[in-house]
Amino acid sequence: MTHDGTSAFARYHDQLEQAQPDEAQTAERLAQVMRGYSEAFQGRYQHAVRSVHSKSHGVLIGELEVPGDLPAPLAQGLFARAGRYPVVLRLSAPPGDILPDSVSTPRALALKIVGPAGQDMVDGHVGEVTQDFLMNNGPVFAAKDTNGFLNNQLPIRLTLNAPEELKVAAALGAQVAARVTGDSGPLAGALKQLGGHPHTHPLGETYYTQLPQRWGDYVGKVSLAPASAHLTALKDQPVKVLGPGRADALRRAMADTVGREGGVWELRVQLCTDPQRMPIEDGSVQWDETLSPFQVVARLTVPPQDTARPDKLVFADERLSFNPWHALAAHRPMGNAMRARRRVYEMSVQFRREHNDEPIPEPRSAADLPRP
């Protein structure tokens, strides 16, 4: 690395992305599979929900503070200058089913940053002012590429219309198997997706976008990590989800924690240094943090609040959408899985608009968000 700290990082150029054969057709097939989920859930609940991530564990309103002294490689796009921006976070369960928390799947977090105005946005979002980051509590995507992700939908499609009791029983079996095989076993990821994730507190987790995007002149992956001592103390802390009245135990645990003390998180970026060892098109490769560690680019503060207040849950579930393509041009999603997500997320929000008669506009200021 040179004295200015820039030469170690790979510069963005168009050739970093390589379209796959039949990529558009694969993305369309994936969108149709997801639409099938939406149709099944709409019939079940008599209301359109997201095709994935339907159940909210909590909604947080806060502020993102970008410092004015970031090194040049970090000071890109939204982070190029100092600023304070309103944010909304929605923590959720990945399935489209609204299931009890005993069906324990990987934790998910969606972050929407509102502002500033006048930024260059990706095509299709000109005039908007929001930047979304969609994250899970693991650094690696569930498949190498869109074809792999489409293949991963087979177990979900086969069990889509199974009774809830069967899914709960299957999750309990997955949890037993996960304890036997361990976190590093070849089946660990699949078992977690099937409901075998440990019953841990969502606020103790570090969240990752898993897939790359532009970071202005560079390329990066984004992470959100707890910084408050009372949040870091929640890492791996179990939450009791079994028993009467505990179907929404994670929601109550979050509300208790944030209601007492609020919280502070660090938003971090990991910049690519070697596109061969840190590939753009293969989501299954974890970018080595010894090659490039995550570095803090902003601080996110949430004041004490009720994260399960009904008006906030309704707002996030019914009147808000999250999409990695709600993005500044400087933070455009990259790679085939991200390109496929564009079609999938557009389908999902359009389905909800049509069936629930909700416009689902993008917020433009703090006034468009619920009070904390």
N, C-alpha and C positions, 0 to 999 in steps of 0.2 A: 504494500500500500504506500502511496506517496504521502508527502507531508500534508496535502489538502484532503486526504481521506477519500478521494473519488475514484482512483484508478482500479480499485479492487472490484468495483461493481460493474456488472454487465450493462452496457447501454441498450436502451430499447431500440429495436428496428423491426420493420414489418416482417422480415423473414424468420423471426423467432417463432411465429405461428405457422403451422403446416396443416392445412385442411385434410381430413381423412377421406378416403373413397366413400361415397354414398353418405357423407356426413349429414346432409340436409334431410335425406330420407330417414336416417336413424333418429334424428332429432324429432321429426314429425311422428314417427312411430312411438317414441317415448312420450310425446305430448298427448297422443291418443290413448296410451295406457293410463296416463295421469287423468285424462278426462273421464275415462272409465271409472276411476276411483271417485272423482267428483260426482258423477252420476249416481253411483252406488250410495254414497253418503247422503246425497240430496234426497234420494228415495227413503233412506233409513231415518233421517232426522227431519224430513219435510222442510229442509232449509239447506241452502248451499254453504258448505264450509270449504276450507282449503283442501286441496287434494293430498297435501302433506302438512304437518305442523298445525293441526287443527286445535289442539288443546293448549291453552295458555296456562303457564304456571305463575305468571305475574307480568305486570306492565309498570315500567319505571320511567319517570320524567326527570330529566336532569340537564346538565350543561357540559359541553366539551370545551376545554380550554387548550388552545394551541399556543405554545410559547413563541417568542419572536427570535430566539437564538439557536434554532436548529441548524446543524451542519448542512451544507448545500445539498448533498444527496438525499437527505431526509426532508428538506424544505421544498416539497414539490406539491403542485396542485392545491388542494384545500389547505395543506400544511405549509404553504410557501411564506405565509406571514402570520403574525400574531392575530388571534381572534377568539371570541367566545360564541358558541352556537348552541341553541336548544337541541336536545336529543330526546328520542323515545326508544326504549329497549323493550323487547318482548321476548320472554323466555318461554320455551315451549317443548312439547314432546314431538318427535319426528313423525309418528304415524298420522294418517288422515282420520283414523278412528278416534273417537273421544272415549278413551278407556281409563279404568282406574289406575292409579300410580303403581300398583303392584305389577303391572306390565311395564317394566322399567327399561326404557330405551335410552340411547345416548342423549345427553342434554344439548339443547340448541338455543342460540341467542341471535336475535336480529336487531341490528342497530341502525337507526335512521338519524342522520345529522341534517339539520335544517339550516340552509344558508352556507355562504353568502350569495346574494344575487349577482348576476352578471358574469358567471363563470361559463366557460365553454362546456356544454354537456354532450353526452353521446347522442348519436342519431336517434330520433324518436322521443327525446326528452328535452329538446331545446326549449328554453324558457323556464324550466323547472329549477329548483334550488336545493334538491335533496341528494344526499350521498348515502347509499345503503351498504352495509357490510353484513353478510349472512354467515354465521359461524356455528361450529359444533365443538364439543369438548374433546377433540382429538385432532392432531395435526395432519392426518392423512385422509384423503378422500376414499370413499368406499369402493372405488373401481379404478382401473387404469385409464379408462376412457368411456365415452358415451355408450359404446357397444357393451362394455362390461356392466355399466350401470343399468342398461336396459335388461340385460340378462339377470341382474340381481333382483329385478322386479318379479320374477317368476314365483317365488314362495309367497309374496304378498298377493299376487293375483290369484293363486290357488286357495288362499285362506281369506280372501276379501269378504266373503259373505258368511264366514263361519260364525257361530254364536259367540258372544262375548265370553261366556263361561269357558269355552274351549280355548280362546286366546289367553285367558288368565291362567288356565292350567298349563298351556304350552310355555308361557313365560316362566312359571315356577320351575318347569323342567329345564328350561334354558339356564336359569340361575344356578340350579344344582350342577349342571354340566359345566358352566363357566367356572365355578369354584374348583371343579376337578381339573379342568384343562389349564386354568391360569390365564393371566392377561396376555402372555406372549405366545400362546398356542395358536396353531393355524386356524382354529375355529373361533377364536376369541371375538373377532369382529362380527361374524355372522351371529353368534349367540347373543351378543349385545343388541343387535338389530332385531332379534326375535323376542326381546323382552328380558334378556339376562344381564342387563347392565346393573352394577351394584346400586343399592338404594342410597345414593349419596346426595348431599345437599347441592342444589344447582349453583348456589352463590359461592361455593368453594372452588369452582372449576375455572380453568383457563380455557378460553374459546379461540378457535382458529377458523379463518376463511378456507383453509385447506387447498384452495386453488389460486393460481396467480392472477395478477392484474397489473396494469401499468402503474408505475409510481413516477409519473412525469417522464423524466429522461431515463428512468430505470424501470425495473420490474420487481414486484414484491408480493409477499403474502402478509396478511394482517392478523393480529392477535389482540384479544382484550383480556387482561389479567387483573385479578383483584389486588388492590394495594392496601386497603384498610386492614389493620391487624385483626379486627373481628371477622373479616371476610376470609383472609388467608387461614385463619384458625379453623374454618369450615372445610378445608380440603379433606376429602375422604370421610367426612363426618356422616354417619348413617342417619337416615330419617326413617322412622317407623311407618311403613305404608300398608302393613297387613292388619286386618281387623276391622270391626264395624266403625263407620264414620271416617275412614282414612283413605277414601278414594281420591281425595284432593289434598293429600298430606303435604306434597311439595309446595303447593300454592300457599298453604297455611304457614309452612316453615319460612318461606320467602317473606311473606307479609309480616311475620313476627320479627325477623331480622332487620329488614329495612325500616319497618315502623319504629323501631327503637333508635337506630343509629344512622340510617342512611347508608352511604357507602362511597368509596373512591376506587376507581379502576385506572389502569394505564393502558392506553392504546399504543400498540407497538407494530413495527413493520420489520420484516426480514427481507433484505434486498438480495437479489440473485447475483452471485459472483461468477458462476460457471454454468451456462445453459446445458452443458452435457451432464453434469452431475446434479444439477437442479433444474430438471426439464420443465418445459412449459406445457407440453401436450400429454404428459403421463402423470395423472393425479395420484397414483399409488406410491410415488417416490417421495419420501419425507426429505425435505431440504435440510441438509446437515447444518446444525447450528454451530459446529466448529468452523465451517466455511464462512458463515455469516449469521451472527446472533440476531435475535429480535432486539430492536432498539426503540426506546420510548419516543413518541412523536406528539402525544397529547395526554391530558389528564381529564377523566370523566368523573364528575361529582353528582351524586344523587342525594337530595336532602331526605330526611325521614318522611315517609309517606306510606299510605296504604296501597300496596302493590296489587291487591285483589279487589279494589273498589269497583263496584259493578259498572259505573260509567266508563272507567278506564278499560276494563276488559271488553266491553261492547265496542268502544272506539277502536281498539287494536284488532279485535276479531272481525268486526263488520265493516268498518269505515277506513281501514288502512291496509295497504299492501306493502310488502317488502320484496325487493327484487335486486339482485346484484347489478342489473342494468339501469337502475336508478343511480346514475353515476356521472361524475364529471368526466370529460374526455381524458383528463390526466390520470384517471383511475379506472379506465375501461377494463372490464373483465377480459381475460385471455385464456386460450386453450379450448379444445373441442368440447369439454364438459361444460364450461362456462357458456360457450356459444349455444349449446343445446338448451341450457337453462333459460335462455332468453325466450325461446318459443314456449317452453313449459310454463314459465311464470306468466307470460302474456295470456295463455289459455286459461290458467287458473283464475286470474283476477277478472277476466271477461266473463267466465262462467258465473262467478259470484255476483258481478254487476247485473247480469241478465236475470238470474233467478231470484235475487233478493231485492232487486230494484234499488240498489245503492250505487251512487256515482263513484265512490272510492277515489276522491281526488288526492293529489299530493299536497301536503302542507307547505305553506310558504313562510310561516313565521311561528313564534311561540304562541300566538293567539289562536292558531289552528290546532293546538295540542290541548289535552285536558290539563287542568291544574294538577300539580303534584299531589 
